[in-house]
Amino acid sequence: MKKLGLILLLIFVLGLVVFSTWQLYAGNLAASFSTLPFLLIAYLFIMRLKL
């Protein structure tokens, strides 16, 4: 994986985690868990590239 792609993916995942945590502390459970599909897609994307 190229360095730029890895940095962009890291920023994307960190942004999702920060948003999810912020919404969880705000009491918005639905918005907090709405980021899980995107995290799963990012995980599957990374695992596909490693194989």
DSSP file (Angstrom, degrees, kcal/mol; ACC not computed):
  #  RESIDUE AA STRUCTURE BP1 BP2  ACC     N-H-->O    O-->H-N    N-H-->O    O-->H-N    TCO  KAPPA ALPHA  PHI   PSI    X-CA   Y-CA   Z-CA
    1    1 A M              0   0    0      0, 0.0     2,-0.0     0, 0.0    45,-0.0   0.000 360.0 360.0 360.0 137.0    0.0    0.0    0.0
    2    2 A K     >  -     0   0    0      1,-0.1     4,-2.1     4,-0.0     5,-0.2  -0.321 360.0-119.5 -72.1 155.4    1.3    3.4   -0.9
    3    3 A K  H  > S+     0   0    0      1,-0.2     4,-2.2     2,-0.2     5,-0.2   0.882 112.1  50.3 -64.0 -40.5    2.2    5.9    1.8
    4    4 A L  H  > S+     0   0    0      2,-0.2     4,-2.5     1,-0.2    -1,-0.2   0.913 110.8  49.4 -65.6 -42.7   -0.3    8.5    0.7
    5    5 A G  H  > S+     0   0    0      1,-0.2     4,-2.4     2,-0.2    -1,-0.2   0.890 110.9  50.2 -62.2 -39.7   -3.1    6.0    0.6
    6    6 A L  H  X S+     0   0    0     -4,-2.1     4,-2.3     2,-0.2    -1,-0.2   0.901 110.8  48.6 -66.2 -41.1   -2.3    4.7    4.0
    7    7 A I  H  X S+     0   0    0     -4,-2.2     4,-2.4     2,-0.2    -2,-0.2   0.913 112.6  48.2 -65.6 -42.8   -2.2    8.3    5.5
    8    8 A L  H  X S+     0   0    0     -4,-2.5     4,-2.3     2,-0.2    -2,-0.2   0.902 112.6  48.5 -64.9 -40.7   -5.6    9.1    3.9
    9    9 A L  H  X S+     0   0    0     -4,-2.4     4,-2.6     2,-0.2    -2,-0.2   0.892 111.0  50.7 -65.7 -39.1   -7.1    5.9    5.2
   10   10 A L  H  X S+     0   0    0     -4,-2.3     4,-2.6     2,-0.2     5,-0.2   0.910 110.9  48.0 -64.1 -43.2   -5.7    6.5    8.6
   11   11 A I  H  X S+     0   0    0     -4,-2.4     4,-2.3     2,-0.2    -2,-0.2   0.902 112.3  50.3 -63.8 -40.9   -7.2   10.1    8.6
   12   12 A F  H  X S+     0   0    0     -4,-2.3     4,-2.1     2,-0.2    -2,-0.2   0.934 113.3  44.3 -62.2 -47.8  -10.6    8.7    7.4
   13   13 A V  H  X S+     0   0    0     -4,-2.6     4,-2.3     2,-0.2    -2,-0.2   0.907 113.8  49.7 -66.8 -42.1  -10.7    6.0   10.1
   14   14 A L  H  X S+     0   0    0     -4,-2.6     4,-2.6     1,-0.2    -1,-0.2   0.891 109.8  52.3 -63.9 -38.0   -9.6    8.4   12.9
   15   15 A G  H  X S+     0   0    0     -4,-2.3     4,-2.5    -5,-0.2    -1,-0.2   0.905 109.8  48.8 -62.8 -41.4  -12.2   10.9   11.7
   16   16 A L  H  X S+     0   0    0     -4,-2.1     4,-2.6     2,-0.2    -2,-0.2   0.904 112.2  47.9 -65.1 -41.1  -14.9    8.2   12.0
   17   17 A V  H  X S+     0   0    0     -4,-2.3     4,-2.4     2,-0.2    -2,-0.2   0.907 112.8  48.2 -67.2 -41.1  -13.8    7.1   15.4
   18   18 A V  H  X S+     0   0    0     -4,-2.6     4,-2.5     2,-0.2    -2,-0.2   0.930 113.5  47.5 -64.8 -44.6  -13.7   10.7   16.7
   19   19 A F  H  X S+     0   0    0     -4,-2.5     4,-2.5     1,-0.2     5,-0.2   0.921 112.7  49.2 -61.5 -43.8  -17.2   11.4   15.2
   20   20 A S  H  X S+     0   0    0     -4,-2.6     4,-2.0     1,-0.2    -2,-0.2   0.907 112.7  46.7 -63.1 -42.9  -18.6    8.2   16.7
   21   21 A T  H  X S+     0   0    0     -4,-2.4     4,-2.2     2,-0.2    -1,-0.2   0.903 111.8  51.1 -65.9 -41.0  -17.1    9.0   20.1
   22   22 A W  H  X S+     0   0    0     -4,-2.5     4,-1.4     1,-0.2    -2,-0.2   0.912 112.3  46.2 -62.4 -43.9  -18.4   12.6   20.0
   23   23 A Q  H  X>S+     0   0    0     -4,-2.5     5,-2.5     2,-0.2     4,-0.5   0.844 110.0  54.6 -68.9 -33.1  -21.9   11.4   19.1
   24   24 A L  H ><5S+     0   0    0     -4,-2.0     3,-0.9     1,-0.2    -2,-0.2   0.924 109.9  45.5 -66.3 -43.7  -21.8    8.7   21.8
   25   25 A Y  H 3<5S+     0   0    0     -4,-2.2    -1,-0.2     1,-0.2    -2,-0.2   0.764 108.4  57.9 -70.5 -24.3  -21.0   11.3   24.5
   26   26 A A  H 3<5S-     0   0    0     -4,-1.4    -1,-0.2    -5,-0.2    -2,-0.2   0.584 119.1-112.8 -79.1  -9.7  -23.7   13.6   23.1
   27   27 A G  T <<5S+     0   0    0     -3,-0.9     2,-1.1    -4,-0.5    -3,-0.2   0.569  76.7 130.9  91.8  10.4  -26.2   10.8   23.7
   28   28 A N     >< +     0   0    0     -5,-2.5     4,-1.7     1,-0.2    -1,-0.2  -0.730  24.9 170.6 -99.5  86.6  -26.9   10.2   20.0
   29   29 A L  H  > S+     0   0    0     -2,-1.1     4,-2.1     1,-0.2    -1,-0.2   0.852  72.7  55.4 -68.2 -36.2  -26.6    6.4   19.9
   30   30 A A  H  > S+     0   0    0      1,-0.2     4,-0.8     2,-0.2    -1,-0.2   0.916 110.8  44.3 -65.7 -43.0  -27.9    6.0   16.3
   31   31 A A  H  4 S+     0   0    0      1,-0.2     4,-0.4     2,-0.2    -1,-0.2   0.844 110.7  56.7 -69.3 -32.4  -25.4    8.4   14.9
   32   32 A S  H >< S+     0   0    0     -4,-1.7     3,-0.7     1,-0.2    -2,-0.2   0.920 112.1  39.7 -64.6 -43.8  -22.7    6.8   16.9
   33   33 A F  H >< S+     0   0    0     -4,-2.1     3,-1.0     1,-0.2    -1,-0.2   0.533  96.1  81.8 -84.8  -5.7  -23.3    3.3   15.5
   34   34 A S  T 3< S+     0   0    0     -4,-0.8     4,-0.4     1,-0.2    -1,-0.2   0.683  84.9  61.0 -72.3 -15.4  -23.9    4.6   12.0
   35   35 A T  T <> S+     0   0    0     -3,-0.7     4,-1.9    -4,-0.4     3,-0.3   0.600  80.0  87.4 -85.0 -10.9  -20.2    4.7   11.3
   36   36 A L  H <> S+     0   0    0     -3,-1.0     4,-2.3     1,-0.2     5,-0.2   0.877  83.5  53.7 -60.3 -40.6  -19.7    1.0   11.9
   37   37 A P  H  > S+     0   0    0      0, 0.0     4,-2.2     0, 0.0    -1,-0.2   0.897 109.0  50.1 -61.4 -36.7  -20.4    0.0    8.3
   38   38 A F  H  > S+     0   0    0     -4,-0.4     4,-2.2    -3,-0.3    -2,-0.2   0.881 110.1  49.7 -67.9 -37.2  -17.7    2.4    7.1
   39   39 A L  H  X S+     0   0    0     -4,-1.9     4,-2.3     2,-0.2    -1,-0.2   0.881 110.3  51.0 -66.8 -37.5  -15.2    1.0    9.5
   40   40 A L  H  X S+     0   0    0     -4,-2.3     4,-2.6     2,-0.2    -2,-0.2   0.903 109.9  49.6 -65.7 -41.5  -16.0   -2.5    8.4
   41   41 A I  H  X S+     0   0    0     -4,-2.2     4,-2.3     2,-0.2    -2,-0.2   0.911 111.1  49.4 -63.3 -42.5  -15.5   -1.5    4.7
   42   42 A A  H  X S+     0   0    0     -4,-2.2     4,-2.1     2,-0.2    -2,-0.2   0.905 111.4  49.8 -63.3 -40.9  -12.2    0.1    5.6
   43   43 A Y  H  X S+     0   0    0     -4,-2.3     4,-2.5     2,-0.2    -2,-0.2   0.929 111.9  46.9 -63.0 -45.9  -11.1   -3.0    7.5
   44   44 A L  H  X S+     0   0    0     -4,-2.6     4,-2.1     1,-0.2    -1,-0.2   0.864 110.4  54.1 -65.3 -35.1  -12.1   -5.3    4.6
   45   45 A F  H  X S+     0   0    0     -4,-2.3     4,-1.5     2,-0.2    -1,-0.2   0.912 110.8  45.4 -63.1 -43.3  -10.3   -3.0    2.2
   46   46 A I  H  X S+     0   0    0     -4,-2.1     4,-1.5     1,-0.2    -2,-0.2   0.913 113.0  49.8 -67.6 -42.9   -7.1   -3.2    4.2
   47   47 A M  H  X S+     0   0    0     -4,-2.5     4,-1.1     1,-0.2    -1,-0.2   0.853 108.3  53.6 -66.9 -33.2   -7.3   -7.0    4.6
   48   48 A R  H  < S+     0   0    0     -4,-2.1    -1,-0.2     1,-0.2    -2,-0.2   0.873 108.6  49.7 -67.7 -36.4   -7.8   -7.4    0.9
   49   49 A L  H  < S+     0   0    0     -4,-1.5    -1,-0.2     1,-0.2    -2,-0.2   0.799 107.4  54.2 -73.3 -27.8   -4.7   -5.5    0.1
   50   50 A K  H  <        0   0    0     -4,-1.5    -1,-0.2     1,-0.2    -2,-0.2   0.777 360.0 360.0 -76.8 -25.2   -2.6   -7.5    2.5
   51   51 A L     <        0   0    0     -4,-1.1    -1,-0.2    -3,-0.1    -2,-0.2   0.485 360.0 360.0 -78.3 360.0   -3.5  -10.8    1.0
